[in-house]
Structures are given as C-alpha cells and as structure tokens.
Amino acid sequence: MEIQEARKRLDSSARVAVLTGAGISAESGVPTFRGAGGLWEGFRPEELATPEAYARDPEKVWRWYAARYRQVMQAEPNPAHRMLAQLERAKGDGFLLVTQNVDGLHLRAGSRRVVELHGSLTRARCERCGHRQPLPPPDAFEPPPLCERCGGRMRPDVVWFGEFLDAELLARAERAFMTAEVALVIGTSAVVEPAASLGRIAKSAGAYLIEVNPEPTPLTPLADLSLRAGAAHGLGRLLPDDAGTREEAE
C-alpha cells in the first residue's frame, strides 16, 4: 500500500525536507489568513501588512501585530508540531523544516533546524540598524519596541506584501528540497510563491513527495502520496510512534 511505502521511505531516508503552512497551526487554534474567521477578515492586506501601511500609520500596524502576538503566545504546539520535532531528532543534520508560519510554534515544540521563511511574530527588527530581538512577554509588551543596541524604533520581523524573502534563508530551503530523499508538504494550499515551488523542486530532483492537507492542492497530482487529512492525523499515520487515524489517500 502507498502508506506503507511512505512509512518505509521516511524511516530509511537520511535527508528529509518538510514544508508547513497555516493548516498545521490551525489545529492549535491559530486562525488561517483567509476564509471565515481568518486573520484578514474585515481588513485589506494593504491596510496592515505592507511597508506603505507601516509608513502611513505605524501605531495601527503595531496594534494589530501586538494582538496577533498575544494570540499566538496563548496557543500551544499541537501533536503535529511535536511529531516533526521528534522526526528532526531522529534524522539529525539531514533534516530541515521550512515554515511559512510566523507563530513560532515549531520552535516552542522543540524543533531547531527551522527556516522561518516569512519571519516571526515573536521578534522585532530595528528600522535603523537591522538588529533582531525577541519581544517581551505579552503582558509586558507595549509597542513599538525600541532596539536594545541603538535605541531605534523596531518593526515586526515579518515579511510584508511587496517585500522580498531573505535570500539566504530561501537558498537554504531550496537546497534542502533539492537534495531531499523524502519531501513532506503539510497544511499548505501550495499557491503562495516561492514556498509553493519547494515541493515541485523536490519532486523534479527525484524525491518521494508526500502531501498532507484536507483539500486537494496544485501539488496533489505530483505527490507520490496525498493524504486528505489534518496535520496531526496525517503525520500520525506516517510516523511509527503514533498510530494516527485512518484517512483516505489519493
């Protein structure tokens, strides 16, 4: 069966690359960006998540990001986050987790080989000198933070619409997927570039490609195994330490 082959590949592979999207954190109660109840409901992205919006009204932007920061800090890593942290411990240097999420839940679950492509809500970046520093605990946080090095005003350390990803981080992600024996793509619509291309890069380079997502995506036709499941249930079926639940694969 396909699921048995996928388990065998994951168990025997020395190089595993993982991409996660908003779906993995939805199971921790973190809203996705779009859809009913999503983070963008009632807002236009250009009102809050662009350099122009920040230049126009930094206080408004910071209030929204501070609210998001409090929200994600109230959330807890779920079994899917913890299973990926355990997979990293099993694979060591051959593992890399690339996430589109900015909630920091992978790090809180114990993952260390992580590329946060879109930044993190838990950090700020100095507008003057570029220094990054963690935000204080939510109950002690009053935006905007000031840089501990130069005293300058800091902005949220996230990638806004119209900004480029960090070239070094993107290159690291692409190298991992290009050299992976197994690529896992979990909880992402596979439409936001350039992250959406990582699964295709892996498949083109000969990797065994596994997708875990409740709905079909543009990546589904390319996947060796596509599980119609949430992140925790899907990973539970794939990894040997958790029996998971039976879901339909296609």
JOJOQUI-V805388 format. One record per pair of residues at least 24 apart in sequence whose ideal C-beta (glycine too) atoms are under 10 Angstrom apart, sorted by the first residue. I is the first residue (numbers start at 0). J is the second residue. If there is no record, write none. Layout:
# JOJOQUI-V805388
I:J
I:J
This chain:
# JOJOQUI-V805388
0:224
0:248
1:209
1:222
1:223
1:224
1:225
1:226
1:248
1:249
2:209
2:224
2:226
2:236
2:237
2:243
2:245
2:246
2:248
4:207
4:223
4:224
5:181
5:183
5:207
5:208
5:209
5:222
5:223
5:224
5:226
5:236
5:237
5:248
6:224
6:236
6:237
6:238
6:239
7:207
8:180
8:181
8:206
8:207
8:209
8:223
8:224
8:237
9:86
9:89
9:90
9:180
9:181
9:183
9:207
9:209
9:234
9:237
9:238
9:239
10:89
10:181
10:237
10:238
10:239
11:180
11:181
12:90
12:93
12:94
12:179
12:180
12:181
12:182
12:206
12:207
13:90
13:91
13:92
13:93
13:94
13:179
13:180
13:181
14:90
14:92
14:93
14:94
14:95
14:175
14:176
14:178
14:179
14:180
14:181
14:182
14:206
15:83
15:86
15:87
15:89
15:90
15:93
15:94
15:95
15:96
15:175
15:179
15:180
15:181
15:182
15:183
15:206
15:207
15:209
16:93
16:94
16:95
16:96
16:97
16:114
16:172
16:173
16:174
16:175
16:176
16:177
16:178
16:179
16:180
16:181
16:182
16:183
16:184
16:197
16:198
16:200
16:201
16:206
17:83
17:86
17:87
17:90
17:94
17:95
17:96
17:97
17:98
17:105
17:110
17:112
17:113
17:175
17:176
17:179
17:181
17:182
17:183
17:184
17:185
17:197
17:209
17:234
18:95
18:96
18:97
18:98
18:99
18:114
18:116
18:172
18:175
18:176
18:182
18:183
18:184
18:185
18:186
18:187
18:189
18:194
18:195
18:197
18:198
18:201
18:210
18:218
19:79
19:80
19:83
19:96
19:97
19:98
19:99
19:100
19:104
19:105
19:110
19:113
19:183
19:184
19:185
19:186
19:187
19:194
19:211
19:230
20:98
20:99
20:100
20:184
20:185
20:186
20:187
20:188
20:189
20:190
20:191
20:194
20:195
20:212
20:216
20:230
21:98
21:99
21:100
21:101
21:102
21:186
21:187
21:188
21:191
22:79
22:100
22:185
22:186
22:187
22:188
22:211
22:212
22:213
22:214
22:229
22:230
22:233
23:76
23:77
23:79
23:80
23:83
23:98
23:99
23:100
23:102
23:104
23:105
23:185
23:186
23:187
23:211
23:212
23:229
23:230
23:231
23:233
23:234
24:71
24:74
24:76
24:77
24:79
24:80
24:98
24:99
24:100
24:101
24:102
24:103
24:104
24:105
24:186
24:230
25:77
25:186
25:213
25:229
25:230
26:74
26:76
26:77
26:78
26:79
26:80
26:104
26:186
26:229
26:230
26:231
26:232
27:71
27:73
27:74
27:75
27:76
27:77
27:78
27:79
27:80
27:102
27:104
27:107
27:108
27:230
27:231
28:70
28:71
28:73
28:74
28:75
28:77
29:67
29:70
29:71
29:73
29:74
29:77
29:100
29:101
29:102
29:104
29:120
30:67
30:70
31:100
31:186
31:188
32:99
32:188
32:191
33:188
38:63
38:66
38:67
38:70
44:159
44:160
44:161
45:159
45:160
45:161
47:159
47:160
48:155
48:157
48:158
48:159
48:160
48:161
48:162
49:159
49:160
49:161
49:162
50:154
50:159
50:160
50:161
50:162
51:159
51:160
51:161
52:159
52:160
52:161
53:126
53:154
53:155
53:159
57:126
57:142
57:143
57:152
57:154
57:155
58:142
58:143
60:142
60:143
60:154
60:155
60:159
61:123
61:141
61:142
61:143
61:144
61:152
61:153
61:154
61:155
62:142
62:143
63:142
63:155
64:101
64:120
64:123
64:134
64:142
64:143
64:154
64:155
64:156
64:157
65:120
65:134
65:137
65:140
65:141
65:142
65:143
65:144
65:155
66:137
67:101
67:102
67:120
67:155
67:157
68:101
68:102
68:103
68:119
68:120
68:121
68:122
68:123
68:134
68:137
68:140
68:142
68:155
69:120
69:136
69:137
69:138
69:140
70:102
70:120
70:137
71:100
71:101
71:102
71:103
71:104
71:107
71:119
71:120
71:121
71:137
72:102
72:103
72:104
72:107
72:120
72:121
72:134
72:136
72:137
72:138
72:140
73:137
74:102
74:103
74:104
74:107
75:104
75:107
75:108
76:102
76:103
76:104
76:105
76:106
76:107
76:108
76:109
76:110
77:104
77:108
77:229
77:230
77:231
78:108
78:230
78:231
78:232
78:234
78:235
78:241
78:243
79:104
79:105
79:108
79:185
79:186
79:211
79:229
79:230
79:231
79:232
79:233
79:234
79:235
79:241
80:104
80:105
80:106
80:107
80:108
80:109
80:110
80:230
80:231
80:234
81:105
81:107
81:108
81:109
81:110
81:231
81:234
81:241
82:108
82:230
82:231
82:233
82:234
82:235
82:237
82:238
82:240
82:241
82:243
83:108
83:109
83:110
83:113
83:183
83:185
83:230
83:234
83:238
84:108
84:109
84:110
84:111
84:112
84:113
85:109
85:110
85:234
85:238
85:240
85:241
86:110
86:183
86:234
86:237
86:238
86:240
87:111
87:112
87:113
88:112
89:238
89:239
89:240
90:181
93:175
93:178
93:179
93:180
94:175
94:179
95:171
95:172
95:174
95:175
95:176
95:178
95:179
96:172
96:175
96:183
96:185
97:168
97:169
97:171
97:172
97:173
97:175
97:176
97:184
97:194
97:197
98:172
98:185
98:186
98:187
98:194
99:158
99:186
99:187
99:188
99:191
99:194
99:195
99:197
100:186
100:187
101:155
101:156
101:157
101:158
103:133
112:175
114:164
114:165
114:167
114:168
114:169
114:170
114:171
114:172
114:175
115:156
115:157
115:158
115:165
115:168
116:158
116:164
116:165
116:168
116:169
116:171
116:172
116:191
116:193
116:194
116:197
117:156
117:157
117:158
117:159
117:162
117:164
117:165
117:168
117:191
117:194
118:155
118:156
118:157
118:158
118:159
118:162
118:164
118:165
118:168
119:155
119:156
119:157
120:155
120:156
120:157
121:155
121:156
122:153
122:155
122:156
122:157
123:152
123:153
123:154
123:155
123:156
123:157
124:153
124:154
124:155
124:156
124:157
125:149
125:150
125:151
125:152
125:153
125:154
125:156
126:151
126:152
126:153
126:154
127:151
127:152
127:153
128:153
131:156
132:156
163:193
164:192
164:193
164:194
169:193
169:194
169:197
172:196
172:197
172:200
173:197
173:200
173:201
174:200
175:200
175:201
176:200
176:201
176:202
176:203
176:204
176:206
176:208
177:201
177:203
177:204
177:205
177:206
178:204
178:205
178:206
179:204
179:205
179:206
179:207
179:208
180:204
180:205
180:206
180:207
181:206
181:207
181:208
181:209
181:223
181:237
182:206
182:207
182:208
182:209
182:210
182:218
182:222
182:223
183:207
183:208
183:209
183:210
183:211
183:224
183:233
183:234
183:237
184:208
184:209
184:210
184:211
184:212
184:216
184:218
184:219
184:221
184:222
184:225
185:209
185:210
185:211
185:212
185:226
185:228
185:229
185:230
185:231
185:233
185:234
185:237
186:210
186:211
186:212
186:213
186:228
186:229
186:230
186:231
186:233
186:234
187:211
187:212
187:216
187:218
187:230
188:212
188:214
188:216
188:217
188:218
189:215
189:216
189:217
189:218
189:219
189:221
189:222
190:216
190:217
190:218
198:222
209:233
209:234
209:237
209:248
210:248
210:249
211:236
211:237
211:246
211:248
213:246
215:249
219:249
220:249
222:248
222:249
224:248
224:249
225:249
